[in-house]
Amino acid sequence: MTIEMESMAGEGGMTNISVVSGASISPNERTKFMDGVMEVEHNSWPPELVGPRWKYESRLEIFPDGFFSAVEDGKTRGFTISEIMNYDPDSKKSWNELTDNGTFKTTHNPEGDSLYVSTVVVAKDAQGKGIGGELVDVQKELVKRLRLKRLFLGARAPGYDKYCRENGEVTVEDYIKLKNEKDEPFDPEIRFYSRQGLRPTKAIPDFEPDDASRNYGVVMVWDNASM
């Protein structure tokens, strides 16, 4: 499946983006597909946080329907990955526990009721074009197509540590509730996902190594209204 879309490219006008499903690529195209994914991965994270290629290949092999890349003029600009599992509102599992250390080998459950989005990444020089929102949208469409109950993910809270250092300590639960002057979530990543229709439900300690978020992950949920 390839989805053609138009996204704003700042003041320069419109740019054409194609969203390509991992389920639609042939075995001969897989190497090129993964080359593009890994280029974005290396562009987006410091070396110590870059995931190894074999783990991405494992996720593509296990659930290709949940693996999408965004391509602009033949160049991969972002990607998103998901798996199916049963949603547990009381779970305190880390990212590694939810993904079997990034492989999906024991965590993907085709009989599950929800879609867990493990990854949404946009290259630094491609941000601000609406690509991230489009990648979330294709995962929401997958939820509808598979007739799942919801989509959920673990967002970062990258403004949390800085806010506490500049304004005094607050709990992560109180930080999540903070609003900006437009009555939107104060934190930029929580605000981004809120604009895509997701709602924050709770914070999980030691979700993944992330100094800016003080290692918290914020569980955000989108309910499939058609179910």
C-alpha positions in Angstrom: 0.0 0.0 0.0 1.3 3.4 -1.0 -0.6 6.5 0.1 0.1 9.8 -1.7 -0.4 12.9 0.3 0.5 16.6 0.2 2.1 18.3 3.2 3.0 21.9 3.9 6.6 22.7 3.2 6.8 26.0 5.1 6.6 29.1 3.0 7.9 27.3 -0.1 4.6 25.7 -0.9 3.6 22.1 -1.0 5.7 18.9 -1.1 4.5 15.5 -2.1 5.0 12.7 0.4 4.3 9.0 -0.2 3.7 6.7 2.8 4.8 3.2 2.0 3.6 0.1 3.9 6.2 -2.6 4.6 3.6 -5.1 3.6 3.6 -3.8 0.1 7.3 -4.1 -0.7 8.8 -7.0 -2.5 11.8 -9.0 -1.2 14.0 -7.3 -3.7 12.9 -3.9 -2.4 13.4 -4.7 1.3 17.1 -3.7 1.4 16.4 -0.3 -0.1 13.4 0.2 2.3 15.5 -0.6 5.3 18.4 1.5 4.1 16.1 4.5 4.2 14.8 3.6 7.6 18.3 3.3 9.1 19.4 6.6 7.5 16.5 8.4 9.4 17.4 6.5 12.6 21.0 7.6 12.4 19.9 11.2 11.6 17.5 11.3 14.6 19.5 9.9 17.6 22.9 10.1 19.1 25.0 7.0 18.3 24.5 5.3 21.6 20.7 5.4 21.1 20.6 4.2 17.5 18.8 0.8 17.3 20.6 -2.0 15.4 19.3 -2.8 12.0 18.5 -6.4 12.7 15.9 -5.4 15.3 14.1 -3.2 12.7 14.3 -6.1 10.3 12.8 -8.4 12.9 9.8 -6.0 13.4 9.3 -5.7 9.7 9.4 -9.5 9.3 6.9 -10.1 12.2 4.3 -7.4 11.4 4.9 -5.7 8.0 1.4 -4.2 8.1 2.4 -2.0 11.0 5.7 -0.7 9.4 5.4 2.5 7.3 7.9 4.9 5.8 7.3 8.4 4.6 9.2 9.1 1.3 9.8 12.5 -0.3 11.4 12.7 -3.7 12.8 9.2 -3.3 14.3 9.8 0.1 12.9 8.4 3.4 12.0 11.2 5.7 10.3 9.3 8.6 8.9 6.0 9.7 6.5 4.4 12.2 6.2 0.9 13.5 3.5 -0.9 15.4 2.4 -4.3 16.8 -0.8 -5.9 18.0 -1.3 -6.7 21.6 -3.9 -6.7 24.4 -4.2 -3.4 26.2 -3.7 -3.4 29.9 -4.6 -0.1 31.6 -2.7 -1.1 34.7 0.5 -2.1 32.9 3.8 -0.5 34.0 5.9 -2.3 31.4 8.9 -0.5 29.9 9.4 0.0 26.1 11.8 -3.0 26.1 9.2 -5.2 27.8 6.4 -4.1 25.4 8.6 -4.8 22.3 10.7 -7.8 23.4 13.8 -5.5 23.3 12.7 -4.0 20.0 12.2 -7.3 18.2 8.4 -8.1 18.6 9.4 -11.8 18.7 7.3 -12.6 21.8 5.1 -9.5 22.1 3.2 -9.2 18.8 -0.2 -11.0 19.2 -2.4 -11.1 16.1 -5.4 -11.9 18.4 -4.9 -8.8 20.5 -7.4 -6.0 20.9 -5.2 -2.9 20.4 -2.3 -1.5 18.3 0.8 -0.5 20.2 2.8 2.1 18.2 6.4 1.5 19.3 8.0 4.1 17.1 7.3 7.4 15.3 10.4 9.1 13.9 10.8 12.0 11.5 14.2 13.2 10.2 15.4 16.4 11.9 15.6 18.3 8.6 12.1 17.1 7.6 10.2 18.2 10.7 7.5 20.8 10.4 6.0 19.4 7.2 3.2 17.4 8.8 5.0 14.1 8.3 4.7 13.0 11.9 0.9 13.6 11.9 0.5 11.6 8.7 2.4 8.7 10.1 0.2 8.6 13.2 -2.8 8.8 10.8 -1.8 5.7 8.9 -1.6 3.8 12.2 -5.0 5.0 13.1 -6.3 3.8 9.8 -4.7 0.4 10.4 -6.6 0.3 13.7 -9.9 0.9 11.9 -9.1 -1.6 9.1 -8.2 -4.4 11.6 -11.2 -3.5 13.8 -9.1 -3.0 16.9 -10.4 -1.1 19.9 -7.6 1.4 20.3 -4.2 2.7 19.5 -1.7 3.5 22.3 1.9 4.5 22.7 4.5 5.7 25.2 5.3 9.3 24.5 8.3 11.1 25.9 8.0 14.2 28.1 11.1 16.0 26.8 10.3 19.3 28.6 9.9 17.7 32.1 13.5 17.9 33.4 14.0 21.4 32.1 10.7 22.6 33.5 11.6 21.3 37.0 15.1 22.9 36.9 13.7 26.3 35.9 10.5 26.3 37.9 11.0 24.0 40.8 10.1 20.3 41.3 6.6 19.1 40.2 5.4 15.5 39.9 5.3 14.1 36.4 1.5 13.7 36.8 1.2 17.4 37.5 3.6 18.3 34.6 1.5 16.3 32.2 -1.6 18.5 33.1 0.2 21.8 32.5 -1.2 23.9 29.7 0.3 26.6 27.5 -1.3 29.9 26.6 -3.4 28.2 23.9 -4.8 25.7 26.5 -2.8 22.9 24.9 -0.4 20.6 26.8 2.7 22.4 27.8 5.1 19.6 26.8 5.9 19.6 23.1 5.6 15.9 22.5 2.5 15.4 24.5 1.0 18.4 22.7 1.9 16.8 19.3 0.1 13.6 20.1 -2.8 15.4 21.6 -3.3 17.2 18.3 -3.5 13.8 16.7 -6.4 12.9 18.9 -4.6 10.9 21.6 -5.1 11.6 25.3 -2.5 11.1 28.1 -3.6 8.5 30.7 -0.6 7.9 33.0 3.2 8.1 33.3 5.4 5.1 33.7 8.7 5.3 35.5 11.8 3.8 33.9 10.0 3.5 30.6 13.2 4.1 28.6 16.5 5.9 29.1 15.8 9.6 28.5 17.3 12.3 30.7 15.0 15.0 29.3 11.9 13.0 30.4 13.6 11.7 33.5 13.1 8.3 32.0 9.3 8.6 32.2 7.0 7.4 29.4 3.5 8.9 29.0 0.9 6.4 27.9 -1.4 8.1 25.3 -4.5 6.5 23.9 -6.7 6.9 20.8 -10.0 5.0 21.0 -11.5 3.6 17.8 -15.0 5.2 17.8 -16.2 2.8 15.2 -15.9 -0.1 17.6 
